[in-house]
Amino acid sequence: MKSIKKALAKNKKSKRVRGASTISQQVAKNVFLWQGRSWLRKGMEVYFTFMIELLWSKQRILEVYLNVSEMGKGIFGIEAAAQTYFKKSAKKLTRTEAAMIAACLPNPKKYHVKPPSSYVNRRYSWILSQMNNLEGDEDIEKLLAVPKTLKKI
């Protein structure tokens, strides 16, 4: 709610619209709803987001987000992005390559991994520093840990 209030206040003053969706909201939109902006879709997004957060773990929400998000024009999911941009599996991405893809996520139709814009270059450097800052954080490590049941697959 705090992010939505901030976005509403900023959008009243600016021509440039700022979004306020959480990752869970983006998953709800990308998996269950249509693209576009309307109060009807936003209302349905609230319902689906509530259900997602009630039933799925944070790890599952992040996994689905990474597998359905648009990461370039017509490129959906991290595996497709890794193959398209770096000709390798997502599992084999370096931290820098992963950060470059993440840097495009605010608007993957505008910001490109290859060739990277000056915005993407600045943003991926910042993302790398955040990765380093979070390394060793117990909560982040738990979120990123693969459960033993998934390792067998």
C-alpha positions as CSV (number, residue, x, y, z in Angstrom):
1,M,0.0,0.0,0.0
2,K,2.9,2.3,0.8
3,S,4.3,1.9,-2.7
4,I,0.9,2.5,-4.3
5,K,0.4,5.7,-2.3
6,K,3.9,6.9,-3.3
7,A,3.2,6.2,-7.0
8,L,-0.1,8.0,-6.9
9,A,1.4,11.0,-5.3
10,K,4.3,11.1,-7.8
11,N,2.0,10.5,-10.8
12,K,-0.1,13.5,-9.9
13,K,2.9,15.7,-10.2
14,S,4.7,14.1,-13.2
15,K,4.0,13.3,-16.8
16,R,6.0,10.1,-16.4
17,V,3.9,7.4,-14.9
18,R,5.5,5.3,-12.1
19,G,4.3,1.8,-11.3
20,A,3.9,0.3,-7.8
21,S,3.5,-3.4,-8.4
22,T,5.2,-5.9,-6.2
23,I,6.7,-9.1,-7.7
24,S,3.7,-11.0,-6.5
25,Q,1.4,-8.5,-8.3
26,Q,3.4,-8.9,-11.5
27,V,3.2,-12.7,-11.3
28,A,-0.6,-12.4,-10.9
29,K,-0.8,-10.1,-13.9
30,N,1.5,-12.2,-16.1
31,V,0.1,-15.6,-15.2
32,F,-3.7,-15.0,-14.8
33,L,-4.6,-11.7,-16.4
34,W,-4.2,-9.6,-19.6
35,Q,-1.8,-6.8,-20.3
36,G,-3.1,-3.2,-20.1
37,R,-4.3,-0.9,-17.4
38,S,-7.8,-0.7,-16.0
39,W,-9.4,-0.7,-12.6
40,L,-11.1,-4.0,-13.4
41,R,-7.7,-5.7,-14.1
42,K,-6.1,-4.1,-11.1
43,G,-9.0,-5.3,-8.9
44,M,-8.6,-8.8,-10.2
45,E,-4.8,-8.5,-9.7
46,V,-5.4,-7.8,-6.0
47,Y,-7.5,-11.0,-5.6
48,F,-4.9,-13.2,-7.4
49,T,-2.0,-11.6,-5.6
50,F,-3.7,-12.3,-2.2
51,M,-4.2,-16.0,-3.3
52,I,-0.6,-16.3,-4.6
53,E,0.8,-15.0,-1.3
54,L,-1.5,-17.2,0.7
55,L,-0.7,-20.4,-1.2
56,W,2.8,-20.0,-2.6
57,S,6.2,-19.7,-0.9
58,K,8.4,-16.7,-1.6
59,Q,10.7,-19.0,-3.5
60,R,7.8,-20.2,-5.7
61,I,6.7,-16.7,-6.4
62,L,10.2,-15.7,-7.5
63,E,10.6,-18.9,-9.6
64,V,7.4,-18.2,-11.5
65,Y,8.3,-14.5,-11.9
66,L,11.6,-15.5,-13.5
67,N,9.9,-18.0,-15.8
68,V,7.1,-15.8,-17.1
69,S,8.4,-12.2,-17.1
70,E,9.2,-10.5,-20.4
71,M,12.9,-9.9,-20.5
72,G,13.1,-8.4,-24.0
73,K,10.8,-7.9,-26.9
74,G,9.1,-11.3,-27.3
75,I,11.5,-13.0,-24.8
76,F,9.7,-14.5,-21.9
77,G,11.5,-16.1,-18.9
78,I,15.1,-16.2,-17.7
79,E,16.0,-19.3,-19.7
80,A,14.9,-17.7,-23.0
81,A,16.8,-14.5,-22.1
82,A,20.0,-16.4,-21.3
83,Q,19.8,-18.4,-24.6
84,T,19.0,-15.3,-26.6
85,Y,21.5,-12.9,-25.2
86,F,24.3,-15.2,-24.1
87,K,23.8,-18.5,-25.9
88,K,23.8,-20.5,-22.7
89,S,21.6,-21.9,-20.0
90,A,20.3,-19.7,-17.3
91,K,22.1,-22.0,-14.8
92,K,25.4,-21.0,-16.4
93,L,25.0,-17.2,-16.4
94,T,27.6,-15.2,-14.6
95,R,26.6,-12.7,-12.0
96,T,27.3,-9.9,-14.6
97,E,25.2,-11.5,-17.2
98,A,22.3,-12.1,-14.8
99,A,22.6,-8.4,-13.6
100,M,22.5,-7.2,-17.2
101,I,19.2,-9.1,-17.8
102,A,17.8,-7.8,-14.5
103,A,18.7,-4.2,-15.4
104,C,16.3,-4.3,-18.3
105,L,13.3,-5.5,-16.2
106,P,11.7,-2.1,-15.6
107,N,11.0,-1.9,-19.3
108,P,12.4,-4.7,-21.4
109,K,11.0,-3.3,-24.6
110,K,12.9,-0.1,-24.1
111,Y,16.1,-1.2,-22.4
112,H,18.3,-3.8,-24.1
113,V,20.9,-6.3,-22.9
114,K,22.7,-6.3,-26.3
115,P,23.9,-3.7,-27.0
116,P,23.4,-2.2,-23.5
117,S,22.3,1.4,-23.2
118,S,24.1,3.7,-20.8
119,Y,21.1,3.2,-18.5
120,V,21.6,-0.6,-18.5
121,N,25.3,-0.2,-17.9
122,R,24.7,2.0,-14.9
123,R,21.9,-0.1,-13.5
124,Y,23.6,-3.5,-13.9
125,S,26.7,-2.2,-12.0
126,W,24.4,-1.1,-9.2
127,I,22.6,-4.5,-9.2
128,L,26.0,-6.2,-8.9
129,S,26.9,-4.1,-5.9
130,Q,23.5,-5.0,-4.3
131,M,24.2,-8.7,-5.0
132,N,27.5,-8.3,-3.1
133,N,25.8,-6.5,-0.3
134,L,23.3,-9.2,0.1
135,E,25.7,-12.1,-0.1
136,G,25.8,-14.0,3.1
137,D,22.4,-12.6,4.4
138,E,20.6,-15.5,6.0
139,D,17.1,-14.6,4.7
140,I,18.4,-14.2,1.2
141,E,20.3,-17.5,1.4
142,K,17.1,-19.3,2.5
143,L,15.1,-17.7,-0.3
144,L,17.7,-18.8,-2.9
145,A,18.3,-22.3,-1.5
146,V,17.0,-25.1,-3.6
147,P,15.1,-27.6,-1.5
148,K,16.5,-31.1,-1.4
149,T,13.4,-32.5,-3.1
150,L,14.1,-30.3,-6.1
151,K,17.8,-31.2,-6.4
152,K,16.8,-34.8,-7.4
153,I,14.8,-33.6,-10.4
